[in-house]
Amino acid sequence: MSSPGQDVPAAAPALLTAGPGPADVRISQRAADAAVVESERLHQRRLQAAWLHGSTRTAADRLTVWPWALVGLLVTILIVAGMGIASAFRAQQRLDEEQRRRVSSDVIRVDTARQCSAICN
């Protein structure tokens, strides 16, 4: 009879050795530890990539964000348009006021000229 662990070929991976001996337990424990370490490394790489590239949102989150971005853009356009209209309105009021002043000063000049001509003649 063969002893436990001798019936597995020498080229077989350490995880496939199935024997009750302490060497087999150490080999499978090392393999499990290596798998845990590799899993942690992969997790850390994914976290670093997410931090670097900003991919913390899922696709569902992105679908709910773009309508609000569009609303924000429209509100910004409305605010800028309102400011432009208010500025144009103030400028037109200034022009109208200047024109009223010119007309009223011209009327005063004409009235003064008529009175002067009436008095002088």
OpenMM code with the backbone's topology and positions (N, CA, C; nanometers):
from openmm import Vec3, app, unit

residues = "MET SER SER PRO GLY GLN ASP VAL PRO ALA ALA ALA PRO ALA LEU LEU THR ALA GLY PRO GLY PRO ALA ASP VAL ARG ILE SER GLN ARG ALA ALA ASP ALA ALA VAL VAL GLU SER GLU ARG LEU HIS GLN ARG ARG LEU GLN ALA ALA TRP LEU HIS GLY SER THR ARG THR ALA ALA ASP ARG LEU THR VAL TRP PRO TRP ALA LEU VAL GLY LEU LEU VAL THR ILE LEU ILE VAL ALA GLY MET GLY ILE ALA SER ALA PHE ARG ALA GLN GLN ARG LEU ASP GLU GLU GLN ARG ARG ARG VAL SER SER ASP VAL ILE ARG VAL ASP THR ALA ARG GLN CYS SER ALA ILE CYS ASN".split()
positions = [
    Vec3(0.0825, -0.1176, 0.0000),
    Vec3(0.0000, 0.0000, 0.0000),
    Vec3(0.0861, 0.1227, 0.0000),
    Vec3(0.0321, 0.2239, -0.0563),
    Vec3(0.1068, 0.3493, -0.0592),
    Vec3(0.0639, 0.4353, 0.0584),
    Vec3(0.1543, 0.5208, 0.0991),
    Vec3(0.1229, 0.6105, 0.2109),
    Vec3(0.0390, 0.7266, 0.1611),
    Vec3(-0.0309, 0.7972, 0.2498),
    Vec3(-0.1151, 0.9090, 0.2066),
    Vec3(-0.0314, 1.0183, 0.1418),
    Vec3(-0.0812, 1.0720, 0.0329),
    Vec3(-0.0122, 1.1803, -0.0372),
    Vec3(0.0807, 1.1306, -0.1453),
    Vec3(0.1135, 1.0025, -0.1506),
    Vec3(0.2034, 0.9502, -0.2522),
    Vec3(0.1289, 0.9106, -0.3781),
    Vec3(-0.0015, 0.8967, -0.3717),
    Vec3(-0.0766, 0.8569, -0.4889),
    Vec3(-0.1018, 0.9749, -0.5836),
    Vec3(-0.0663, 1.0995, -0.5454),
    Vec3(-0.0833, 1.2166, -0.6312),
    Vec3(0.0467, 1.2372, -0.7073),
    Vec3(0.0400, 1.2602, -0.8381),
    Vec3(0.1624, 1.2812, -0.9148),
    Vec3(0.2374, 1.4043, -0.8653),
    Vec3(0.3673, 1.4069, -0.8855),
    Vec3(0.4523, 1.5160, -0.8372),
    Vec3(0.4214, 1.6463, -0.9108),
    Vec3(0.3737, 1.6434, -1.0350),
    Vec3(0.3466, 1.7641, -1.1137),
    Vec3(0.2116, 1.8269, -1.0805),
    Vec3(0.1320, 1.7640, -0.9960),
    Vec3(-0.0002, 1.8173, -0.9624),
    Vec3(0.0151, 1.9442, -0.8785),
    Vec3(-0.0760, 2.0407, -0.8971),
    Vec3(-0.0687, 2.1631, -0.8167),
    Vec3(-0.0885, 2.1347, -0.6692),
    Vec3(-0.0415, 2.2259, -0.5880),
    Vec3(-0.0470, 2.2066, -0.4435),
    Vec3(-0.1907, 2.2029, -0.3930),
    Vec3(-0.2809, 2.2712, -0.4587),
    Vec3(-0.4196, 2.2730, -0.4136),
    Vec3(-0.4900, 2.1398, -0.4372),
    Vec3(-0.4397, 2.0625, -0.5312),
    Vec3(-0.5056, 1.9364, -0.5629),
    Vec3(-0.4588, 1.8225, -0.4738),
    Vec3(-0.3549, 1.8449, -0.3972),
    Vec3(-0.3098, 1.7370, -0.3102),
    Vec3(-0.4091, 1.7232, -0.1958),
    Vec3(-0.4634, 1.6094, -0.1842),
    Vec3(-0.5639, 1.5871, -0.0811),
    Vec3(-0.5159, 1.4768, 0.0097),
    Vec3(-0.4495, 1.5150, 0.1112),
    Vec3(-0.4019, 1.4151, 0.2063),
    Vec3(-0.4136, 1.4712, 0.3463),
    Vec3(-0.4198, 1.3841, 0.4415),
    Vec3(-0.4381, 1.4291, 0.5779),
    Vec3(-0.3098, 1.4789, 0.6427),
    Vec3(-0.1990, 1.4716, 0.5748),
    Vec3(-0.0723, 1.5096, 0.6370),
    Vec3(-0.0603, 1.6589, 0.6623),
    Vec3(0.0215, 1.6999, 0.7590),
    Vec3(0.0396, 1.8411, 0.7925),
    Vec3(0.1037, 1.9195, 0.6784),
    Vec3(0.1817, 1.8558, 0.5937),
    Vec3(0.2433, 1.9274, 0.4806),
    Vec3(0.1355, 1.9723, 0.3827),
    Vec3(0.0345, 1.8888, 0.3619),
    Vec3(-0.0746, 1.9253, 0.2712),
    Vec3(-0.1541, 2.0429, 0.3268),
    Vec3(-0.1748, 2.0439, 0.4564),
    Vec3(-0.2488, 2.1534, 0.5187),
    Vec3(-0.1704, 2.2827, 0.5037),
    Vec3(-0.0379, 2.2763, 0.5206),
    Vec3(0.0442, 2.3963, 0.5064),
    Vec3(0.0434, 2.4479, 0.3628),
    Vec3(0.0482, 2.3567, 0.2680),
    Vec3(0.0473, 2.3980, 0.1276),
    Vec3(-0.0859, 2.4616, 0.0920),
    Vec3(-0.1965, 2.4007, 0.1326),
    Vec3(-0.3268, 2.4584, 0.0990),
    Vec3(-0.3482, 2.5894, 0.1751),
    Vec3(-0.2930, 2.6000, 0.2962),
    Vec3(-0.3042, 2.7243, 0.3715),
    Vec3(-0.2247, 2.8348, 0.3025),
    Vec3(-0.1066, 2.8025, 0.2523),
    Vec3(-0.0252, 2.9013, 0.1785),
    Vec3(-0.0976, 2.9469, 0.0521),
    Vec3(-0.1589, 2.8508, -0.0165),
    Vec3(-0.2322, 2.8847, -0.1388),
    Vec3(-0.3520, 2.9734, -0.1059),
    Vec3(-0.4214, 2.9430, 0.0038),
    Vec3(-0.5353, 3.0251, 0.0436),
    Vec3(-0.4888, 3.1655, 0.0822),
    Vec3(-0.3767, 3.1721, 0.1555),
    Vec3(-0.3226, 3.3036, 0.1918),
    Vec3(-0.2835, 3.3827, 0.0681),
    Vec3(-0.2208, 3.3155, -0.0274),
    Vec3(-0.1815, 3.3828, -0.1516),
    Vec3(-0.3040, 3.4329, -0.2272),
    Vec3(-0.4117, 3.3530, -0.2267),
    Vec3(-0.5341, 3.3954, -0.2951),
    Vec3(-0.5943, 3.5169, -0.2258),
    Vec3(-0.5925, 3.5202, -0.0933),
    Vec3(-0.6457, 3.6342, -0.0194),
    Vec3(-0.5623, 3.7584, -0.0471),
    Vec3(-0.4302, 3.7435, -0.0480),
    Vec3(-0.3414, 3.8575, -0.0753),
    Vec3(-0.3649, 3.9089, -0.2168),
    Vec3(-0.3781, 3.8196, -0.3126),
    Vec3(-0.4021, 3.8617, -0.4507),
    Vec3(-0.5381, 3.9308, -0.4643),
    Vec3(-0.6379, 3.8776, -0.3946),
    Vec3(-0.7701, 3.9406, -0.3966),
    Vec3(-0.7628, 4.0813, -0.3381),
    Vec3(-0.6881, 4.0986, -0.2306),
    Vec3(-0.6729, 4.2314, -0.1690),
    Vec3(-0.5987, 4.3266, -0.2635),
    Vec3(-0.4974, 4.2756, -0.3312),
    Vec3(-0.4251, 4.3599, -0.4279),
    Vec3(-0.5175, 4.4059, -0.5402),
    Vec3(-0.5994, 4.3137, -0.5896),
    Vec3(-0.6942, 4.3485, -0.6954),
    Vec3(-0.7933, 4.4540, -0.6463),
    Vec3(-0.8419, 4.4349, -0.5244),
    Vec3(-0.9353, 4.5316, -0.4656),
    Vec3(-0.8691, 4.6689, -0.4533),
    Vec3(-0.7451, 4.6735, -0.4079),
    Vec3(-0.6739, 4.8003, -0.3947),
    Vec3(-0.6524, 4.8667, -0.5304),
    Vec3(-0.6190, 4.7872, -0.6330),
    Vec3(-0.6013, 4.8440, -0.7677),
    Vec3(-0.7316, 4.9026, -0.8192),
    Vec3(-0.8422, 4.8341, -0.7948),
    Vec3(-0.9727, 4.8862, -0.8385),
    Vec3(-1.0081, 5.0153, -0.7659),
    Vec3(-0.9809, 5.0197, -0.6357),
    Vec3(-1.0070, 5.1425, -0.5600),
    Vec3(-0.9207, 5.2578, -0.6098),
    Vec3(-0.7937, 5.2305, -0.6367),
    Vec3(-0.7051, 5.3353, -0.6876),
    Vec3(-0.7511, 5.3842, -0.8244),
    Vec3(-0.7924, 5.2928, -0.9093),
    Vec3(-0.8414, 5.3326, -1.0415),
    Vec3(-0.9689, 5.4148, -1.0293),
    Vec3(-1.0562, 5.3757, -0.9393),
    Vec3(-1.1803, 5.4516, -0.9192),
    Vec3(-1.1482, 5.5909, -0.8660),
    Vec3(-1.0536, 5.5998, -0.7741),
    Vec3(-1.0159, 5.7304, -0.7189),
    Vec3(-0.9510, 5.8157, -0.8271),
    Vec3(-0.8646, 5.7554, -0.9079),
    Vec3(-0.7931, 5.8290, -1.0112),
    Vec3(-0.8864, 5.8765, -1.1214),
    Vec3(-0.9753, 5.7917, -1.1645),
    Vec3(-1.0621, 5.8240, -1.2780),
    Vec3(-1.2003, 5.8722, -1.2370),
    Vec3(-1.2306, 5.8754, -1.1112),
    Vec3(-1.3583, 5.9275, -1.0653),
    Vec3(-1.4767, 5.8397, -1.0984),
    Vec3(-1.4582, 5.7131, -1.1053),
    Vec3(-1.5686, 5.6252, -1.1424),
    Vec3(-1.6375, 5.5697, -1.0175),
    Vec3(-1.6820, 5.6594, -0.9305),
    Vec3(-1.7517, 5.6138, -0.8111),
    Vec3(-1.8998, 5.5963, -0.8378),
    Vec3(-1.9494, 5.6499, -0.9476),
    Vec3(-2.0919, 5.6407, -0.9772),
    Vec3(-2.1210, 5.5188, -1.0636),
    Vec3(-2.2368, 5.4669, -1.0473),
    Vec3(-2.2786, 5.3547, -1.1309),
    Vec3(-2.3514, 5.4098, -1.2531),
    Vec3(-2.3814, 5.3236, -1.3460),
    Vec3(-2.4529, 5.3666, -1.4665),
    Vec3(-2.5909, 5.4211, -1.4306),
    Vec3(-2.6564, 5.3623, -1.3318),
    Vec3(-2.7883, 5.4110, -1.2904),
    Vec3(-2.7778, 5.5520, -1.2325),
    Vec3(-2.6697, 5.5795, -1.1583),
    Vec3(-2.6498, 5.7146, -1.1047),
    Vec3(-2.6294, 5.8143, -1.2167),
    Vec3(-2.5546, 5.7751, -1.3177),
    Vec3(-2.5300, 5.8667, -1.4299),
    Vec3(-2.6598, 5.8996, -1.5030),
    Vec3(-2.7498, 5.8010, -1.5131),
    Vec3(-2.8770, 5.8251, -1.5809),
    Vec3(-2.9632, 5.9243, -1.5045),
    Vec3(-2.9500, 5.9303, -1.3737),
    Vec3(-3.0301, 6.0250, -1.2966),
    Vec3(-2.9635, 6.1613, -1.2847),
    Vec3(-2.8375, 6.1729, -1.3190),
    Vec3(-2.7653, 6.2995, -1.3053),
    Vec3(-2.7868, 6.3886, -1.4269),
    Vec3(-2.7890, 6.3346, -1.5469),
    Vec3(-2.7905, 6.4200, -1.6662),
    Vec3(-2.9154, 6.5060, -1.6780),
    Vec3(-3.0355, 6.4626, -1.6363),
    Vec3(-3.1494, 6.5563, -1.6450),
    Vec3(-3.1286, 6.6788, -1.5561),
    Vec3(-3.0685, 6.6602, -1.4397),
    Vec3(-3.0427, 6.7748, -1.3512),
    Vec3(-2.9359, 6.8660, -1.4104),
    Vec3(-2.8395, 6.8091, -1.4805),
    Vec3(-2.7393, 6.8924, -1.5472),
    Vec3(-2.8063, 6.9773, -1.6557),
    Vec3(-2.8998, 6.9179, -1.7279),
    Vec3(-2.9728, 6.9914, -1.8313),
    Vec3(-3.0578, 7.1022, -1.7693),
    Vec3(-3.1223, 7.0732, -1.6579),
    Vec3(-3.2021, 7.1756, -1.5884),
    Vec3(-3.1121, 7.2897, -1.5424),
    Vec3(-2.9970, 7.2573, -1.4894),
    Vec3(-2.9020, 7.3601, -1.4467),
    Vec3(-2.8574, 7.4465, -1.5624),
    Vec3(-2.8314, 7.3849, -1.6768),
    Vec3(-2.7917, 7.4609, -1.7952),
    Vec3(-2.9036, 7.5544, -1.8395),
    Vec3(-3.0264, 7.5072, -1.8406),
    Vec3(-3.1396, 7.5916, -1.8804),
    Vec3(-3.1601, 7.7071, -1.7825),
    Vec3(-3.1466, 7.6814, -1.6545),
    Vec3(-3.1598, 7.7885, -1.5553),
    Vec3(-3.0508, 7.8924, -1.5758),
    Vec3(-2.9295, 7.8483, -1.6033),
    Vec3(-2.8198, 7.9412, -1.6286),
    Vec3(-2.8482, 8.0264, -1.7515),
    Vec3(-2.8987, 7.9658, -1.8570),
    Vec3(-2.9324, 8.0406, -1.9781),
    Vec3(-3.0406, 8.1434, -1.9483),
    Vec3(-3.1417, 8.1050, -1.8717),
    Vec3(-3.2487, 8.1996, -1.8378),
    Vec3(-3.1965, 8.3162, -1.7540),
    Vec3(-3.1083, 8.2888, -1.6609),
    Vec3(-3.0524, 8.3959, -1.5776),
    Vec3(-2.9706, 8.4925, -1.6619),
    Vec3(-2.8863, 8.4404, -1.7488),
    Vec3(-2.8039, 8.5260, -1.8346),
    Vec3(-2.8926, 8.6074, -1.9286),
    Vec3(-2.9955, 8.5460, -1.9850),
    Vec3(-3.0873, 8.6180, -2.0740),
    Vec3(-3.1609, 8.7274, -1.9975),
    Vec3(-3.2038, 8.6971, -1.8754),
    Vec3(-3.2715, 8.7973, -1.7938),
    Vec3(-3.1808, 8.9150, -1.7616),
    Vec3(-3.0553, 8.8867, -1.7323),
    Vec3(-2.9605, 8.9950, -1.7048),
    Vec3(-2.9396, 9.0806, -1.8286),
    Vec3(-2.9328, 9.0186, -1.9445),
    Vec3(-2.9165, 9.0939, -2.0695),
    Vec3(-3.0369, 9.1815, -2.0983),
    Vec3(-3.1553, 9.1279, -2.0778),
    Vec3(-3.2779, 9.2054, -2.1014),
    Vec3(-3.2860, 9.3222, -2.0038),
    Vec3(-3.2524, 9.2987, -1.8766),
    Vec3(-3.2559, 9.4064, -1.7770),
    Vec3(-3.1552, 9.5158, -1.8118),
    Vec3(-3.0384, 9.4766, -1.8575),
    Vec3(-2.9366, 9.5750, -1.8963),
    Vec3(-2.9829, 9.6572, -2.0170),
    Vec3(-3.0412, 9.5914, -2.1151),
    Vec3(-3.0913, 9.6629, -2.2336),
    Vec3(-3.2055, 9.7571, -2.1949),
    Vec3(-3.2919, 9.7147, -2.1037),
    Vec3(-3.4021, 9.7991, -2.0585),
    Vec3(-3.3498, 9.9249, -1.9894),
    Vec3(-3.2479, 9.9084, -1.9016),
    Vec3(-3.1895, 10.0256, -1.8334),
    Vec3(-3.1238, 10.1206, -1.9336),
    Vec3(-3.0539, 10.0645, -2.0307),
    Vec3(-2.9886, 10.1487, -2.1314),
    Vec3(-3.0933, 10.2261, -2.2116),
    Vec3(-3.2030, 10.1617, -2.2471),
    Vec3(-3.3083, 10.2300, -2.3219),
    Vec3(-3.3734, 10.3382, -2.2366),
    Vec3(-3.3907, 10.3123, -2.1077),
    Vec3(-3.4461, 10.4158, -2.0195),
    Vec3(-3.3533, 10.5375, -2.0144),
    Vec3(-3.2226, 10.5141, -2.0057),
    Vec3(-3.1275, 10.6255, -2.0052),
    Vec3(-3.1363, 10.7057, -2.1343),
    Vec3(-3.1435, 10.6359, -2.2469),
    Vec3(-3.1539, 10.7054, -2.3756),
    Vec3(-3.2831, 10.7865, -2.3842),
    Vec3(-3.3936, 10.7271, -2.3374),
    Vec3(-3.5212, 10.7997, -2.3391),
    Vec3(-3.5143, 10.9234, -2.2503),
    Vec3(-3.4524, 10.9126, -2.1340),
    Vec3(-3.4403, 11.0259, -2.0431),
    Vec3(-3.3541, 11.1360, -2.1047),
    Vec3(-3.2447, 11.0969, -2.1688),
    Vec3(-3.1597, 11.1971, -2.2352),
    Vec3(-3.2354, 11.2662, -2.3484),
    Vec3(-3.3121, 11.1896, -2.4218),
    Vec3(-3.3890, 11.2490, -2.5304),
    Vec3(-3.4952, 11.3451, -2.4760),
    Vec3(-3.5611, 11.3097, -2.3662),
    Vec3(-3.6588, 11.4001, -2.3046),
    Vec3(-3.5925, 11.5292, -2.2587),
    Vec3(-3.4735, 11.5158, -2.2016),
    Vec3(-3.4016, 11.6359, -2.1564),
    Vec3(-3.3668, 11.7261, -2.2751),
    Vec3(-3.3197, 11.6636, -2.3837),
    Vec3(-3.2862, 11.7435, -2.5023),
    Vec3(-3.4095, 11.8135, -2.5582),
    Vec3(-3.5201, 11.7424, -2.5675),
    Vec3(-3.6432, 11.8005, -2.6210),
    Vec3(-3.6915, 11.9131, -2.5308),
    Vec3(-3.6896, 11.8903, -2.3996),
    Vec3(-3.7367, 11.9947, -2.3087),
    Vec3(-3.6431, 12.1151, -2.3109),
    Vec3(-3.5126, 12.0939, -2.3249),
    Vec3(-3.4221, 12.2091, -2.3324),
    Vec3(-3.4390, 12.2822, -2.4658),
    Vec3(-3.4693, 12.2083, -2.5738),
    Vec3(-3.4947, 12.2734, -2.7018),
    Vec3(-3.6229, 12.3563, -2.6953),
    Vec3(-3.7246, 12.3027, -2.6269),
    Vec3(-3.8503, 12.3765, -2.6133),
    Vec3(-3.8262, 12.5046, -2.5331),
    Vec3(-3.7473, 12.4972, -2.4293),
    Vec3(-3.7168, 12.6162, -2.3487),
    Vec3(-3.6406, 12.7170, -2.4329),
    Vec3(-3.5477, 12.6733, -2.5138),
    Vec3(-3.4711, 12.7647, -2.5992),
    Vec3(-3.5627, 12.8338, -2.7002),
    Vec3(-3.6539, 12.7528, -2.7595),
    Vec3(-3.7455, 12.8099, -2.8573),
    Vec3(-3.8360, 12.9131, -2.7892),
    Vec3(-3.8892, 12.8790, -2.6725),
    Vec3(-3.9756, 12.9730, -2.5997),
    Vec3(-3.8970, 13.0973, -2.5608),
    Vec3(-3.7747, 13.0822, -2.5177),
    Vec3(-3.6927, 13.1971, -2.4803),
    Vec3(-3.6641, 13.2815, -2.6037),
    Vec3(-3.6383, 13.2192, -2.7148),
    Vec3(-3.6098, 13.2926, -2.8378),
    Vec3(-3.7358, 13.3689, -2.8843),
    Vec3(-3.8534, 13.3102, -2.8718),
    Vec3(-3.9778, 13.3785, -2.9089),
    Vec3(-4.0028, 13.4992, -2.8175),
    Vec3(-3.9804, 13.4752, -2.6878),
    Vec3(-4.0018, 13.5866, -2.5962),
    Vec3(-3.9022, 13.7000, -2.6225),
    Vec3(-3.7809, 13.6636, -2.6495),
    Vec3(-3.6801, 13.7651, -2.6788),
    Vec3(-3.7124, 13.8394, -2.8060),
    Vec3(-3.7576, 13.7673, -2.9086),
    Vec3(-3.7907, 13.8320, -3.0338),
    Vec3(-3.9157, 13.9182, -3.0209),
    Vec3(-4.0070, 13.8754, -2.9345),
    Vec3(-4.1274, 13.9546, -2.9145),
    Vec3(-4.0935, 14.0813, -2.8375),
    Vec3(-4.0026, 14.0708, -2.7431),
    Vec3(-3.9652, 14.1860, -2.6631),
    Vec3(-3.8743, 14.2790, -2.7447),
    Vec3(-3.7851, 14.2211, -2.8156),
    Vec3(-3.6880, 14.3014, -2.8901),
    Vec3(-3.7514, 14.3696, -3.0110),
    Vec3(-3.8530, 14.3215, -3.0626),
    Vec3(-3.9137, 14.3831, -3.1822),
    Vec3(-4.0083, 14.4844, -3.1469),
] * unit.nanometer
topology = app.Topology()
chain = topology.addChain("A")
for resn in residues:
    res = topology.addResidue(resn, chain)
    for name in ("N", "CA", "C"):
        topology.addAtom(name, app.Element.getBySymbol(name[0]), res)
